[in-house]
């Protein structure tokens, strides 16, 4: 698929539960809404197949496409074999981070403490996923950010909805963007509902940043 040059949108679409049968239809409405980062958690049905379809459809020149819930080296190897350029983890596994970075992959490891954050940074993490953000909060995120290298961006994940009340406090304290899960997508949603939610997230984010 030929895609026009896109503006990078710091919102990660987390498609937990997506199937190969629906990945291209869902990704089409996400891309139409402006999304450039799509994560397929590995505990989704036939996740590697869905990732392969996604990478084949859009390529990775202007998109970050890959997997979430990458908790082991062997899982990371399976993801990288698809040509994906995105590895997201729920935890700070420095072996996974180092291998993914060494393969030229963008990485967002999950952290909640300063120790985890610095371990991830020293392993080469591109940016950090604050997960679950409920354990960190706005004040905690702000404090962690104050001691991190300036080039490391923070992405709160977990329960963020399409409201300025949810997004603005984090953005005002230095968050770069968000990982969006069940508030954006679940397998039970219609394609129209997913499209409307995607548009709502982009609209709210653009007014808050």
C-alpha positions as CSV (number, residue, x, y, z in Angstrom):
1,X,0.0,0.0,0.0
2,X,1.4,3.4,-0.9
3,X,1.0,5.8,1.9
4,X,1.5,9.6,1.8
5,X,4.1,11.3,3.9
6,X,2.7,11.4,7.4
7,X,3.2,13.5,10.5
8,X,4.4,11.4,13.4
9,X,1.6,11.0,16.0
10,X,2.8,10.0,19.5
11,X,-0.1,7.8,20.2
12,X,0.5,4.0,20.2
13,X,-2.6,1.9,19.2
14,X,-2.5,-1.3,21.2
15,X,-4.6,-3.9,19.4
16,X,-4.9,-6.6,22.0
17,X,-7.0,-9.5,20.7
18,X,-6.8,-8.5,17.1
19,X,-6.8,-11.4,14.5
20,X,-5.2,-11.7,11.1
21,X,-8.7,-11.6,9.6
22,X,-9.3,-8.1,11.0
23,X,-5.9,-6.5,11.3
24,X,-5.9,-4.7,7.9
25,X,-9.5,-3.4,8.2
26,X,-8.8,-2.0,11.7
27,X,-5.4,-0.6,10.8
28,X,-6.9,1.2,7.8
29,X,-9.2,3.3,10.0
30,X,-6.4,3.9,12.4
31,X,-4.0,5.1,9.7
32,X,-6.8,7.2,8.2
33,X,-7.3,8.9,11.6
34,X,-3.5,9.7,11.7
35,X,-2.0,6.9,13.7
36,X,1.6,6.0,12.8
37,X,2.3,3.5,15.7
38,X,0.6,0.2,16.0
39,X,1.3,-2.5,18.5
40,X,-0.1,-6.0,18.4
41,X,0.4,-7.7,21.8
42,X,1.8,-11.2,21.5
43,X,-1.0,-12.7,23.5
44,X,-3.4,-11.9,20.7
45,X,-4.5,-14.8,18.4
46,X,-1.8,-15.6,15.8
47,X,-0.1,-12.3,16.6
48,X,3.0,-12.9,14.5
49,X,0.8,-13.5,11.4
50,X,-1.0,-10.2,12.1
51,X,2.3,-8.3,12.5
52,X,3.6,-9.7,9.2
53,X,0.4,-8.6,7.4
54,X,0.7,-5.1,8.9
55,X,4.4,-4.7,8.0
56,X,3.7,-6.0,4.4
57,X,0.8,-3.5,4.0
58,X,2.5,-0.3,5.3
59,X,6.2,-0.9,5.6
60,X,8.3,0.7,8.4
61,X,9.6,3.8,6.7
62,X,7.0,6.1,8.2
63,X,5.4,3.8,10.7
64,X,6.3,2.1,13.9
65,X,4.8,-1.4,13.6
66,X,5.3,-4.4,15.8
67,X,4.6,-6.2,19.0
68,X,3.7,-5.7,22.6
69,X,4.0,-8.1,25.5
70,X,7.4,-9.1,24.3
71,X,8.8,-10.7,27.5
72,X,11.5,-13.1,26.2
73,X,14.4,-13.2,23.8
74,X,12.8,-15.9,21.7
75,X,9.6,-13.9,21.3
76,X,11.6,-10.8,20.3
77,X,13.3,-13.0,17.6
78,X,9.9,-14.0,16.2
79,X,8.8,-10.4,16.0
80,X,12.0,-9.2,14.3
81,X,11.7,-12.0,11.7
82,X,8.5,-10.3,10.4
83,X,10.4,-7.1,9.6
84,X,8.7,-5.2,12.4
85,X,10.5,-2.2,13.8
86,X,8.7,-1.8,17.1
87,X,9.1,-3.9,20.3
88,X,7.1,-3.0,23.4
89,X,7.4,-4.8,26.7
90,X,5.3,-4.7,29.9
91,X,8.5,-5.0,32.0
92,X,12.2,-4.0,32.0
93,X,13.9,-7.0,30.4
94,X,17.4,-5.6,29.5
95,X,18.2,-8.7,27.3
96,X,15.1,-8.1,25.2
97,X,15.9,-4.3,25.0
98,X,19.5,-4.9,23.9
99,X,18.7,-7.5,21.3
100,X,15.9,-5.4,19.8
101,X,18.0,-2.2,19.7
102,X,20.9,-4.1,18.2
103,X,18.5,-5.2,15.4
104,X,17.6,-1.6,14.7
105,X,14.2,-1.8,16.5
106,X,12.4,1.0,18.3
107,X,11.8,-0.1,21.9
108,X,9.4,1.0,24.6
109,X,10.0,-1.0,27.7
110,X,7.6,-0.9,30.5
111,X,8.8,0.7,33.8
112,X,7.3,2.1,37.0
113,X,10.4,3.0,39.1
114,X,13.5,5.1,38.6
115,X,15.7,2.0,38.8
116,X,13.7,0.2,36.1
117,X,13.8,3.4,34.0
118,X,17.6,3.8,34.2
119,X,18.2,0.1,33.6
120,X,16.1,0.4,30.4
121,X,17.9,3.6,29.3
122,X,21.3,2.1,29.9
123,X,20.2,-1.0,27.8
124,X,19.5,1.4,24.9
125,X,15.7,1.9,25.1
126,X,14.3,4.4,22.6
127,X,11.6,5.7,25.0
128,X,9.8,4.5,28.1
129,X,6.4,3.1,28.6
130,X,5.0,4.0,32.1
131,X,2.9,0.9,32.8
132,X,0.6,0.8,34.6
133,X,0.4,4.5,34.8
134,X,-1.9,4.2,37.8
135,X,1.1,3.1,39.9
136,X,3.1,6.2,38.9
137,X,0.6,9.0,38.6
138,X,1.2,12.5,37.2
139,X,3.5,13.5,40.1
140,X,5.5,10.3,39.9
141,X,5.9,10.7,36.2
142,X,7.1,14.3,36.5
143,X,9.7,13.3,39.1
144,X,11.0,10.4,37.1
145,X,11.2,12.6,34.0
146,X,13.2,15.3,35.9
147,X,16.2,12.9,36.3
148,X,16.1,11.1,33.0
149,X,18.2,12.1,29.9
150,X,16.4,14.7,27.9
151,X,16.1,12.6,24.8
152,X,14.0,9.9,26.5
153,X,10.3,10.4,26.0
154,X,7.6,9.0,28.4
155,X,4.4,7.3,27.3
156,X,1.8,6.7,30.0
157,X,-0.1,3.5,29.4
158,X,-3.2,2.0,31.1
159,X,-6.7,3.3,31.2
160,X,-6.1,6.6,29.2
161,X,-9.4,7.7,27.6
162,X,-10.2,10.3,25.0
163,X,-10.7,13.2,27.3
164,X,-8.6,16.2,28.1
165,X,-9.0,15.4,31.8
166,X,-7.1,12.1,31.2
167,X,-4.5,13.4,28.8
168,X,-3.7,17.0,29.7
169,X,-2.3,16.5,33.2
170,X,0.4,14.1,31.9
171,X,1.1,16.2,28.8
172,X,1.5,19.3,30.9
173,X,4.1,17.5,33.0
174,X,6.1,16.4,30.1
175,X,4.6,13.2,28.7
176,X,5.3,12.8,25.0
177,X,2.3,10.7,24.1
178,X,0.3,7.6,25.2
179,X,-0.3,4.0,24.7
180,X,-4.0,3.4,24.0
181,X,-5.5,0.0,24.7
182,X,-9.1,-1.0,25.4
183,X,-10.4,2.6,25.3
184,X,-9.4,2.6,21.6
185,X,-9.8,-1.0,20.5
186,X,-11.4,-4.3,21.6
187,X,-12.4,-7.2,19.4
188,X,-16.1,-6.6,20.2
189,X,-16.1,-3.1,18.7
190,X,-17.5,-2.4,15.2
191,X,-15.2,-0.9,12.7
192,X,-17.2,2.3,12.8
193,X,-16.8,2.5,16.6
194,X,-13.0,2.0,16.3
195,X,-12.8,4.7,13.7
196,X,-14.8,7.2,15.8
197,X,-12.7,6.4,18.9
198,X,-9.5,6.8,16.9
199,X,-10.6,10.2,15.6
200,X,-11.6,11.3,19.1
201,X,-8.3,10.4,20.5
202,X,-6.4,12.3,17.8
203,X,-8.7,15.4,18.2
204,X,-8.4,15.5,22.0
205,X,-4.6,14.9,21.9
206,X,-4.1,17.8,19.4
207,X,-6.0,20.2,21.6
208,X,-4.0,19.2,24.8
209,X,-0.5,19.1,23.6
